[in-house]
């Protein structure tokens, strides 16, 4: 997360991700960006 706030939903929970945070989402895990999120996100894949 470069700036702003991302609300990441997975496994029935919402996690707040703020600037300078890193989240690793395992392959195959269902996830979504929840309403209310804003900012710039960098996605890196393998």
Residue pairs with C-beta under 8 A, 6 or more apart in sequence:
1 17
1 18
1 19
1 20
1 21
1 22
1 23
1 39
1 40
1 41
1 42
2 19
2 39
2 40
2 41
2 42
3 19
3 39
3 40
4 18
4 19
4 37
4 38
4 39
4 40
4 41
5 16
5 17
5 18
5 19
5 36
5 37
5 38
5 39
6 16
6 17
6 18
6 33
6 37
6 39
6 41
7 14
7 15
7 16
7 17
7 33
7 34
7 35
7 36
7 37
8 14
8 15
8 16
8 17
8 23
8 25
8 31
8 32
8 33
8 34
9 15
9 31
9 32
9 33
9 34
10 25
10 29
10 30
10 31
10 32
11 29
11 30
14 34
15 23
17 23
19 39
25 31
